[in-house]
Amino acid sequence: MLVTRDVRVGERPPDPPGTAASAQAELLFDEFYHAHFRGLVVQLTAYTGDRGQAQDLVQEAFCRAYARWDRLARYEDPLAWVRKVAWNLGHNRWRRLRTAQTWLLRQRETHVAEPSPDRVALDTALAKLPPKQRRAVVLHYLADLTIAEIAAQEQVAEGTVKSWLHRGRTTLATHLRDTNEEVRDV
């Protein structure tokens, strides 16, 4: 695997491979890697529950550390930086998985029982009512609102709501009776 380091503005360029300074930096990183890789894998295995995933996370953290090793080697505790990066990578991976699972659950086909013939007949009859009567019937019988609550919501007199309900019930009864007669004829 070929790992390259980016040269940042204001930093001195890395020593060419094969020079004494470059060999010393790689030797220090190599020792650092071998000393701490296994311990970090154990920690992240306990966190993720998957040894292979933990190894990938720690490896990625060490790759990022290697790209910045000239700066990290001067830190008081470079292991803390690598550990934090590995844990952040693990947390980000977990968050992406959770988002993907949520999305997949929403995409899953759900089976809903088909409506009963009575429900279909009621929905059809309700659709034939004028909007104000339909709203009054639905609010009164399905939402369990009182006549006073409907009147307040619709900003009309209670007598108006009573009229809508009476007319709506009468029209519904006619439509539902017609529907039942059609069913009997079949």
C-alpha positions in Angstrom: 0.0 0.0 0.0 1.3 3.4 -0.9 0.7 6.2 1.6 1.4 9.7 0.6 1.7 12.8 2.8 0.3 16.1 1.8 2.6 19.1 2.1 0.8 21.9 3.9 1.4 25.6 3.4 3.9 26.9 5.9 5.3 23.4 6.8 8.6 22.2 5.7 8.4 19.5 3.1 9.0 15.9 4.3 12.5 14.5 4.0 13.0 12.4 0.9 12.7 8.6 1.4 15.9 7.0 2.3 17.4 9.9 4.3 18.3 9.6 7.9 15.6 11.9 9.2 12.9 10.1 7.1 14.1 6.7 8.3 14.0 7.9 11.9 10.4 9.2 11.6 9.2 6.0 10.0 11.0 3.9 12.6 9.3 5.9 15.4 5.9 5.5 13.7 6.5 1.8 13.2 7.3 1.3 16.9 4.3 3.4 17.9 2.0 1.4 15.6 3.2 -2.0 16.9 3.0 -0.9 20.5 -0.6 0.4 20.4 -2.5 -1.3 17.5 -3.6 -4.4 19.4 -4.8 -2.4 22.5 -6.9 -0.1 20.3 -8.4 -3.0 18.5 -9.4 -4.6 21.8 -11.1 -1.4 22.9 -13.0 -0.9 19.6 -14.0 -4.5 19.4 -15.7 -4.1 22.7 -17.4 -0.9 21.4 -18.4 -2.2 18.0 -18.9 -5.9 18.8 -17.0 -6.8 15.5 -13.3 -7.5 15.5 -12.9 -7.0 11.8 -14.7 -3.7 11.9 -12.5 -2.6 14.8 -9.4 -3.5 13.0 -10.5 -1.5 10.0 -11.3 1.5 12.2 -7.9 1.4 14.0 -6.1 0.9 10.7 -7.8 3.9 9.2 -6.9 6.0 12.3 -3.3 5.0 12.1 -3.2 5.8 8.4 -4.5 9.3 9.2 -1.9 9.5 11.9 0.9 8.5 9.5 -0.1 11.3 7.2 0.4 13.8 10.0 3.2 12.0 11.9 5.7 14.9 11.7 3.2 17.0 13.8 1.7 14.2 15.9 5.2 12.9 17.0 5.6 16.2 18.9 2.3 15.8 20.8 2.4 15.0 24.4 0.2 11.9 23.8 -0.1 11.0 20.2 -2.0 7.8 21.2 -4.9 9.9 22.5 -5.2 11.5 19.1 -5.2 8.1 17.3 -7.7 6.7 19.9 -10.0 9.7 19.4 -9.9 9.4 15.6 -10.6 5.6 15.8 -13.6 6.2 18.2 -15.0 9.0 16.0 -14.7 6.7 13.0 -16.6 4.0 14.8 -19.3 6.4 16.0 -19.7 7.8 12.4 -19.9 4.3 11.0 -22.6 3.4 13.6 -24.5 6.6 12.8 -24.4 5.9 9.0 -25.6 2.3 9.6 -28.5 3.5 11.8 -29.5 6.0 9.2 -29.4 3.3 6.5 -31.4 0.8 8.6 -34.0 3.5 9.3 -34.2 4.3 5.6 -34.5 0.6 4.7 -37.3 0.1 7.2 -39.2 2.9 5.6 -38.8 1.3 2.2 -40.1 -2.0 3.4 -43.5 -3.0 1.9 -46.2 -3.1 4.5 -49.3 -5.1 4.2 -52.5 -3.6 5.5 -55.8 -5.4 5.6 -58.2 -4.2 3.0 -61.1 -2.2 4.2 -64.3 -4.0 4.9 -67.3 -3.5 2.6 -69.0 -1.4 5.3 -66.0 0.9 5.5 -65.9 1.3 1.7 -69.6 2.1 1.7 -69.2 4.6 4.5 -66.3 6.3 2.8 -68.2 6.6 -0.5 -71.3 8.0 1.3 -69.1 10.5 3.2 -67.5 11.7 0.0 -71.0 12.5 -1.4 -71.8 14.9 1.5 -71.2 18.6 1.1 -67.9 19.6 2.8 -69.5 21.4 5.8 -71.8 18.5 6.6 -69.0 16.0 6.1 -66.7 18.0 8.4 -69.5 18.2 11.1 -70.2 14.4 10.9 -66.6 13.4 11.0 -65.8 15.8 13.9 -68.8 14.7 15.9 -68.8 10.9 15.3 -65.2 10.2 14.7 -63.3 12.9 16.6 -65.9 12.8 19.5 -66.2 16.6 19.6 -69.4 18.1 21.1 -71.6 20.4 19.1 -70.3 23.4 21.1 -66.7 22.4 20.3 -67.5 22.0 16.6 -69.3 25.4 16.6 -66.3 27.1 18.2 -63.9 25.4 15.7 -66.0 26.3 12.7 -66.9 29.7 14.1 -70.7 29.2 13.5 -73.7 29.0 15.8 -74.5 25.7 17.5 -77.8 25.6 15.6 -75.9 25.6 12.4 -73.8 22.6 13.5 -77.0 20.8 14.5 -78.5 21.5 11.1 -75.3 20.2 9.3 -75.4 17.0 11.5 -79.1 16.4 10.8 -78.7 16.9 7.0 -75.5 14.9 7.0 -77.1 11.9 8.8 -80.1 12.0 6.6 -78.0 12.0 3.4 -75.7 9.3 4.8 -78.7 7.1 5.6 -80.0 7.5 2.1 -76.7 6.7 0.5 -76.0 3.7 2.8 -79.6 2.3 2.2 -79.0 2.6 -1.6 -75.7 0.8 -1.2 -77.2 -2.0 0.8 -80.0 -2.5 -1.7 -77.4 -2.7 -4.5 -75.5 -5.3 -2.6 -78.7 -7.4 -2.1 -79.6 -7.2 -5.8 -76.3 -8.8 -6.7 
